[in-house]
């Protein structure tokens, strides 16, 4: 006989937010002691439609109390959803990662004292995932939360507080510039080499790939590559009459800093004009007020709609091991 499915209920956690009476995130806790991984994946498979509906409404789901301990367990958990995999190697992300399975890899490996600011995953590239999953294999000794922010609510607040800035972002889009090293630099949150980023070994091959994607570029004397994206969307319509502030504006403006990169040179509007610094700082302040810090416990999984919710990383002490997976690559609006 098949194992009985786990009993799962929605629960409240400290500092959980609510927008229009809708909890953010929705926390789903397994109330069945000693349930198995097989029963867990069977539960996911039997509740796929309901979970997809909940994700669309809440923006993020936090699963707690399920029997997950290893990258392989996390891989099996993801398999229950039937999502198409978006391999990290196929992305244009600027972070150094380590793969554990074909669809499970480390979250950003920047040093523990580096803050990673709010962003939509890979919104600074023409190719990005629709969903993300995070798994806590080992929670940090202190800190290390993953902040989540409803950027559809942020869009509404920006429309009220600084409509001209929002309109400029929406109509002109954004261009991002970053300097990639010639070798992976794990000491930086944006230290992925240009060879790894574009999956090309020579400058000529990398240039052909960038040309295909609409980038412009400059080779630097030290072998690094300064690359600028085509104009990318800064606002995304996620449903009729519902939009999100879909970009990496806050992360780039506040956090794209290392030995090669200067945040003040990381971004312009799509027509090349500078951003309103005061408006960007207001956007960051509003986003922080809308943020829920996931208080990781070992075995937790967070499923995040990348079109609706931004994420980040707090600094931490001790060993922290958060793994990630991407779902369904999609081409962004490019011109």
C-alpha positions in Angstrom: 0.0 0.0 0.0 1.2 3.6 -0.7 2.3 5.6 2.3 -0.3 8.0 3.6 0.2 11.6 2.5 1.4 14.1 5.0 -1.0 16.4 6.8 0.0 19.9 5.8 -1.5 23.1 7.3 -1.0 26.8 6.9 0.6 28.3 10.0 1.8 31.7 11.1 5.3 32.7 11.9 6.8 35.8 13.6 7.0 39.0 11.5 5.0 37.4 8.7 3.5 40.2 6.5 0.0 40.6 5.2 -1.0 42.6 2.1 -4.8 43.1 1.6 -5.4 40.3 4.1 -3.1 37.9 2.2 -0.3 36.4 4.2 3.3 36.8 2.9 4.7 34.3 2.6 2.3 31.5 3.0 3.9 29.0 5.4 2.9 25.4 4.9 3.9 23.1 7.8 4.0 19.3 7.8 2.1 18.1 10.9 2.8 14.4 10.3 5.8 13.1 12.4 8.2 10.8 10.6 6.7 11.2 7.1 8.9 10.1 4.3 10.4 11.8 1.3 8.4 9.5 -1.0 5.2 10.5 0.7 6.2 14.2 0.6 6.8 14.1 -3.2 3.5 12.2 -3.7 1.8 15.0 -1.7 3.3 17.7 -3.9 2.3 15.8 -7.1 -1.3 15.5 -5.8 -1.5 19.2 -4.8 0.4 20.8 -7.8 -2.6 22.8 -9.0 -3.5 24.1 -5.6 0.2 25.0 -4.8 0.5 26.9 -8.1 -2.7 28.9 -7.3 -1.4 29.7 -3.9 2.0 30.8 -5.3 0.3 33.2 -7.7 -1.7 34.8 -4.9 1.0 34.9 -2.1 4.1 35.2 -4.2 6.1 32.8 -2.0 5.5 29.6 -0.2 7.6 28.4 2.8 7.6 24.6 3.4 8.5 23.6 6.9 8.8 20.3 8.8 9.3 18.0 5.7 12.0 15.3 5.8 14.7 17.0 3.7 18.4 16.9 4.7 20.6 16.6 1.6 20.9 18.2 -1.9 19.5 14.9 -3.3 16.4 15.2 -1.0 15.9 18.8 -2.3 16.2 17.5 -5.9 13.5 14.9 -5.2 11.3 17.6 -3.6 11.6 19.8 -6.7 10.8 16.8 -8.9 7.4 16.6 -7.3 6.4 19.8 -9.0 7.3 18.7 -12.5 9.0 22.0 -13.3 11.3 22.3 -16.3 14.9 22.8 -15.1 16.9 25.9 -15.9 20.5 24.8 -15.4 22.7 27.5 -13.8 25.4 27.0 -16.4 22.9 28.3 -19.0 22.3 31.5 -17.1 24.1 34.9 -17.5 24.2 35.4 -13.8 27.4 37.1 -12.4 27.6 35.0 -9.2 29.9 32.0 -8.6 28.0 28.8 -7.8 28.7 25.1 -7.2 26.4 22.4 -8.6 25.4 19.4 -6.5 22.9 17.9 -8.9 21.8 18.9 -12.4 19.2 21.2 -10.9 20.6 22.0 -7.4 23.4 24.4 -6.8 24.7 26.7 -4.1 23.2 30.0 -3.4 25.5 33.0 -3.9 28.8 32.1 -2.3 29.9 35.7 -1.5 31.6 36.0 1.9 29.5 36.0 5.0 30.1 39.7 5.7 28.7 40.7 2.2 25.1 41.9 2.0 23.3 40.8 -1.1 20.5 43.4 -1.8 17.0 42.8 -3.1 16.6 41.8 -6.7 14.7 39.6 -9.1 16.9 36.7 -10.1 18.8 37.5 -13.3 16.6 40.5 -14.2 19.8 42.2 -15.2 20.2 39.7 -18.1 18.0 38.9 -21.2 17.4 35.4 -19.8 15.9 34.7 -16.4 13.9 32.1 -14.5 10.2 32.2 -13.7 10.5 30.6 -10.2 13.2 29.9 -7.7 13.5 27.3 -4.9 15.8 27.7 -1.9 16.6 24.9 0.5 18.2 25.3 4.0 20.7 22.5 4.4 22.3 24.3 7.3 21.1 27.5 9.0 23.7 30.1 10.0 24.8 30.4 13.6 23.5 34.0 13.5 21.9 36.1 10.7 21.8 34.7 7.2 18.1 35.3 6.6 16.8 35.4 3.0 14.7 38.6 2.7 11.7 38.4 0.5 9.8 41.5 -0.9 6.5 41.7 -2.9 7.5 43.9 -5.8 4.0 44.2 -7.1 3.1 46.0 -3.8 6.3 48.0 -4.3 5.2 49.1 -7.7 1.9 50.4 -6.3 3.8 52.4 -3.6 6.2 53.8 -6.2 3.2 54.9 -8.4 2.0 57.0 -5.4 5.3 58.3 -4.1 7.4 58.9 -7.3 5.3 58.4 -10.4 7.7 60.2 -12.8 10.6 58.0 -11.8 8.4 54.9 -12.2 7.2 56.1 -15.6 10.8 56.6 -16.7 11.8 53.1 -15.6 8.7 51.6 -17.3 9.0 53.4 -20.6 12.7 53.5 -21.0 13.8 50.3 -19.3 17.3 49.8 -17.8 20.8 49.0 -19.0 23.3 47.3 -16.6 27.1 47.3 -16.8 29.4 45.1 -14.9 33.1 44.1 -15.2 33.7 40.4 -15.3 37.0 38.9 -14.3 39.0 36.5 -16.5 38.9 33.9 -13.7 36.2 33.2 -11.2 36.5 35.4 -8.1 34.7 33.7 -5.2 35.5 36.6 -2.9 32.9 38.7 -4.8 29.2 38.4 -5.0 29.6 39.1 -8.7 32.8 37.3 -9.4 31.8 34.9 -12.2 34.3 35.0 -15.0 33.3 36.1 -18.5 34.2 32.6 -19.8 31.8 31.0 -17.4 29.1 33.6 -17.8 28.9 33.3 -21.6 30.1 29.7 -21.8 32.8 30.6 -24.3 36.6 30.1 -24.1 38.0 32.8 -26.4 37.3 36.5 -26.8 36.1 36.0 -30.3 33.5 33.4 -29.1 32.4 35.6 -26.3 32.0 38.6 -28.6 29.8 36.5 -30.9 27.6 35.5 -28.0 27.3 39.1 -26.7 26.5 40.3 -30.2 23.7 37.7 -30.4 22.3 38.9 -27.1 22.5 42.6 -27.9 25.3 43.5 -25.5 28.0 46.1 -26.0 31.5 45.5 -24.5 35.0 46.7 -23.9 38.1 44.5 -23.1 40.2 45.9 -20.3 44.0 45.7 -20.1 43.9 43.2 -17.2 41.9 40.7 -19.2 38.6 41.6 -17.6 35.5 42.3 -19.7 33.2 45.4 -19.2 29.8 44.4 -20.7 26.6 46.4 -21.0 23.2 44.8 -21.5 20.7 45.8 -24.1 17.7 47.8 -22.8 15.9 45.5 -20.4 12.4 45.9 -18.9 12.2 47.4 -15.4 8.5 46.7 -14.9 6.7 43.5 -15.7 2.9 42.9 -16.1 2.2 39.8 -14.1 -1.6 39.8 -14.6 -4.1 42.1 -16.2 -3.9 45.3 -14.2 -1.1 44.0 -11.9 2.5 45.0 -12.4 5.7 44.4 -10.5 8.9 46.4 -10.2 10.9 43.7 -12.0 14.6 44.6 -12.2 17.9 44.5 -10.3 17.9 48.2 -9.6 18.3 48.1 -5.8 20.9 45.4 -5.9 23.0 47.1 -8.6 22.7 50.5 -7.0 23.6 49.4 -3.5 25.6 46.3 -3.9 27.5 45.9 -7.2 30.8 46.8 -5.6 34.1 44.9 -5.7 37.6 45.5 -6.8 36.4 45.8 -10.4 32.9 47.4 -10.1 31.6 50.8 -9.0 27.8 50.9 -8.3 27.6 54.4 -9.6 28.5 53.1 -13.0 26.4 50.0 -12.9 23.2 51.2 -14.4 21.4 53.8 -16.5 18.0 54.2 -17.9 17.5 52.5 -21.3 18.3 55.7 -23.2 21.6 56.2 -21.3 20.4 58.9 -19.0 21.3 58.7 -15.3 18.8 57.5 -12.7 17.3 59.7 -10.0 19.4 58.8 -7.0 16.9 60.0 -4.5 14.1 58.0 -6.1 16.3 54.9 -6.2 17.0 55.3 -2.4 13.3 55.8 -1.8 12.5 52.6 -3.7 15.1 50.8 -1.5 13.5 52.2 1.6 10.0 51.2 0.6 11.2 47.7 -0.4 12.9 47.2 2.9 9.7 48.0 4.8 7.9 45.4 2.6 10.5 42.7 3.4 10.0 39.5 5.3 13.2 37.8 6.5 12.9 34.0 6.1 14.1 32.7 9.5 15.7 29.6 8.1 15.4 26.2 9.9 17.2 23.1 8.6 15.1 21.4 6.0 13.0 24.5 5.0 12.2 25.1 1.4 11.0 28.4 -0.1 9.3 28.5 -3.5 9.4 32.0 -4.9 7.6 33.5 -7.9 10.5 35.4 -9.5 8.1 37.7 -11.4 6.4 38.9 -8.2 9.0 38.6 -5.4 12.5 39.9 -4.9 15.0 38.2 -2.6 18.3 39.1 -0.9 20.7 37.8 1.7 21.6 39.1 5.2 25.1 38.8 6.5 25.8 36.0 8.9 28.2 34.1 11.2 29.0 30.5 11.3 28.5 28.0 8.5 25.4 28.6 6.3 24.4 26.3 3.5 21.5 27.4 1.4 21.0 25.6 -2.0 19.0 26.9 -4.9 17.2 25.7 -8.1 15.8 27.6 -11.1 12.7 27.0 -13.1 11.7 27.8 -16.7 14.0 30.2 -18.4 12.4 32.9 -20.4 13.6 35.6 -22.8 13.2 39.1 -21.5 12.1 42.1 -23.5 15.2 43.2 -25.5 15.7 46.0 -28.0 
